[in-house]
């Protein structure tokens, strides 16, 4: 039976840096590598909101992207 094998994970944090000339939000992001396989959603939210909290920007959301391989 084939199984997934964890390769890596990243956390991308989205935040609003202001508005453009049409009063639309300007969204930026930062990506952090080497996220632990067993990191919980609450832990990642705490880290993301703390990182954005160090700036003057508004936190939007964060996304965990995980890469896995299928073993034979």
N, C-alpha and C positions, 0 to 999 in steps of 0.2 A: 504494500500500500504506500502510495506517495504521500509525503508530508511537506509542509512549508518549513523552510529554515530561515531564521531571521538574518538579514544582512546589515541593515542600517536604518536609522530613522532621523528625520529632521523636524524642526519646529519652525514654522513661519508665522511671524507676528505682524498683524496689519494694524496701522494706526493712521489717524487723520492729521495731516500737517497744516491744514488750512482750507481755504476755498479759492477757486479760480475766478476769472473775470465774469463767468456766467453764474456765479454763486453755487457751483457744484463742488462737492468735497474733493480734496486732493488726498488720495490714499497712497501711502508708502508701506513698504514691508522690509523686514529683516529676517534672514534665515539663519538658524543655528543648527549645527551638525552634532552628531554623536549623542543623540537623545537615547536614553536607556530604553531597552525593549519593554520593561515592566513599568514605565512611568505612567501614573494614572492621569486621568483627565483633570482632576482637581490640582494635582501637582503642576501640570503644565500650565493650567490657567493661572495659578499663583505666580509662577515664574514669569509668564508673559505679562501679566498686569503689573508686576513689580518692575520689570525692565522698562515698560512704557511709562510707569510712574516716575521714573528718574528723569523723564523729559517733560516738556510742556505740552505734549500732544495727547490726543484722546485715543484710548484703546478701542479698537473695533472688534477684532476676533483673532484667534490663532488656529493654525491647522497643523496637525501632525501627519507627516507622510512617512510611511514605512515601506521598505523594500524587503521582499522575501524571495527566496528561490524554492523551486520545487525539486525535491530530492528524488532520486530513482529508487 
